[in-house]
């Protein structure tokens, strides 16, 4: 099972990637090829980690 700590790290990494992509638009020609796929992957990681973190919270609620 994936731990809550790991999910939070993955989420933080995905957010960092999105912030970096937003800052690097100063050289748009170099990013045209790979930026959409990296952004899509980052968005996917954010969505999936949110779902899994929600499941962790629900599991904690049931135990208490």
C-alpha positions in Angstrom: 0.0 0.0 0.0 1.1 3.5 -0.7 1.7 5.6 2.4 0.2 9.0 3.1 3.7 10.4 3.3 4.6 9.1 -0.2 1.4 10.5 -1.7 2.1 14.0 -0.2 5.7 13.9 -1.6 4.4 12.9 -5.1 1.8 15.7 -4.9 4.4 18.3 -3.8 6.7 17.1 -6.7 3.8 17.5 -9.2 3.0 21.0 -8.0 6.7 21.9 -8.2 6.8 20.7 -11.8 3.7 22.8 -12.7 5.2 25.9 -11.1 8.5 25.3 -13.0 6.6 25.0 -16.3 4.8 28.3 -15.6 8.2 30.1 -14.9 10.1 28.7 -17.9 7.8 30.2 -20.5 10.5 32.7 -21.2 11.9 30.3 -23.8 8.8 28.9 -25.3 10.4 27.3 -28.4 12.4 24.9 -26.4 9.3 23.7 -24.5 6.8 23.3 -27.3 7.4 19.6 -27.8 7.4 18.2 -24.3 5.5 20.7 -22.2 2.0 19.5 -22.9 2.8 15.9 -22.0 4.6 16.9 -18.8 1.8 19.2 -17.8 -0.8 16.4 -18.5 1.3 13.9 -16.4 1.6 16.4 -13.6 -2.2 17.0 -13.7 -2.8 13.2 -13.6 -0.5 12.8 -10.6 -2.4 15.6 -8.8 -5.8 14.0 -9.4 -4.7 10.5 -8.5 -2.9 11.6 -5.3 -6.0 13.6 -4.2 -8.2 10.5 -4.7 -5.8 8.3 -2.7 -5.4 10.9 0.0 -9.1 11.1 0.3 -9.2 7.3 0.7 -6.6 7.5 3.5 -8.8 10.1 5.3 -11.8 7.9 5.0 -9.9 4.9 6.3 -8.7 7.0 9.3 -12.3 8.0 10.0 -13.5 4.4 10.1 -10.8 3.4 12.6 -11.7 6.1 15.1 
